[in-house]
């Protein structure tokens, strides 16, 4: 929990003296009181003068290890819940069509609107977390997301379902964005590798595990229970965050600590400046970088189309395996276990690349000056796996070939998707500095979830018109066309960074 200011009684006593005048005790013991007060003021002055935030036990960098691990578990559990919501309804379109009398495209709106909201939520949640703190945004978002998820399960209006799903995603979304800040504020760079990898794995596991759960729940209990099931995971997050959650945003913690020690407080930032900063970092600059910075533009395009392909599978995989292999809803859901396996393998790949490829560059370069391009090894490997997986899936999903072949093809796709995303994100973070990093990642989030939400809306029509082989091959050709992106940045990254309008490393 956050550390409240240490209460003192001096101001209360002084105010009473001004109102009521000195008491007999004050008059009698005036010499002792003056001496005690002088001693107290001296101690406080000494304490304030000697205060060093870097050595302060309230600094998250100095927390005990168990408290740091608790924060990773907290934010990971909320991120898992948020990502589950994207695909837990993937098996429900048929039931939604029957209950609400909607078309196949309309039945996918609750899924797409939730994904759209994941892209919009951080635009407001990120700046808010730097005003009121990370912990209130985590807790408030979890409360709001839980309530709207409950409403989505109870509503009997299709319009209401769409609105409530959008609002649930909007509330959960900031947890996916500000968690990176929490990790950066809790772990120093040398400690950040494993916690960051563990956290990033959670938003990828959610879309892989949720369709499996959703298929069984929808088939046996009905689509409403997909929302009720999310409530159980929300309850688990509450059980973790309420007793173990803590504020990690350094400026807020420093202000609280300074107030407790009667240390001079830094001047507060005017509201007009905060609004201008918000507009610049989260709206204007991301759009400018998206169209003027080759690194931001190409990385966003590559990552976004990979995510769009993943979300296309939430409609395309059920269509493929039910049409070709006559799988039931539950059997189709089990196919998504391949996505989970691929994500785990991708995590291992990133860890191995960090240990055996990136860290070997550290002794060859001065401290903190390893070129960002050395972050791209996993992306280069993963870029090969993506088109291979898509063409494999496209041309083996036929009756004369076992269902196991297209199901296994999802493993290298999920592996490559995770490798490309984390690797290019690390590359972007190392390329830019300060608040520019937040703008670059904001552009990534907006485009990623924007395309991810749009593609499922026409996925079934694309598969019906083009056929399973050519529809999936179209996605494969797109992936093949973008495959050179990490390789180009690895070879020419330094030259490309030199043309940037923003500050980038020169090494």
Number of C-alpha atoms within 10 A of each C-alpha: 11 13 12 11 14 11 7 9 7 9 8 9 10 12 11 12 12 9 8 8 11 13 10 9 9 14 10 10 11 13 11 11 14 12 12 12 13 12 12 12 13 12 12 15 15 11 14 17 12 9 15 11 15 11 10 14 12 18 19 24 19 17 14 10 10 10 16 22 14 17 23 20 20 24 25 24 22 29 27 26 28 31 26 25 26 27 28 28 27 29 28 24 23 16 16 22 17 11 12 14 12 15 13 16 15 18 24 27 23 27 28 27 24 28 29 24 23 32 27 20 25 25 23 14 24 25 21 17 19 17 15 13 20 26 21 15 22 26 19 13 23 26 18 17 26 26 17 23 26 21 19 26 20 15 14 12 12 20 13 15 20 22 18 24 30 26 23 30 30 28 28 32 32 29 30 27 22 22 24 15 16 21 23 18 18 25 20 13 11 7 12 14 16 12 17 18 15 14 22 21 20 23 20 22 22 22 26 29 22 26 31 23 20 28 25 20 22 24 15 11 11 15 24 19 18 27 23 18 17 21 19 13 18 23 14 15 22 20 13 18 23 13 10 18 25 21 21 24 22 19 13 16 20 17 16 20 22 18 16 16 17 16 17 11 12 10 6 6 9 8 9 9 10 14 11 10 15 17 15 17 21 23 16 14 17 26 20 16 20 22 12 13 20 16 24 24 20 17 26 24 19 25 24 22 23 27 24 22 25 23 28 23 22 27 22 24 24 23 20 24 23 15 14 14 17 14 17 13 20 20 16 24 25 17 23 24 21 20 27 22 18 26 26 17 19 26 21 15 20 22 17 13 19 18 12 10 15 19 13 13 14 14 9 10 12 10 8 9 14 20 20 24 24 20 25 25 23 28 27 23 18 26 26 17 23 27 24 18 21 25 21 23 23 23 16 18 23 19 12 9 12 12 17 11 15 24 22 20 24 27 25 26 30 30 29 29 28 29 29 29 22 23 23 29 23 16 24 21 16 19 24 20 14 9 12 21 18 20 24 29 18 25 27 25 22 24 22 24 24 22 24 25 27 20 22 26 21 15 23 24 15 18 18 13 10 13 15 23 19 17 19 24 20 16 20 22 15 15 22 18 11 19 22 14 18 29 17 13 24 20 11 12 19 18 11 14 22 13 11 15 10 13 13 17 15 11 11
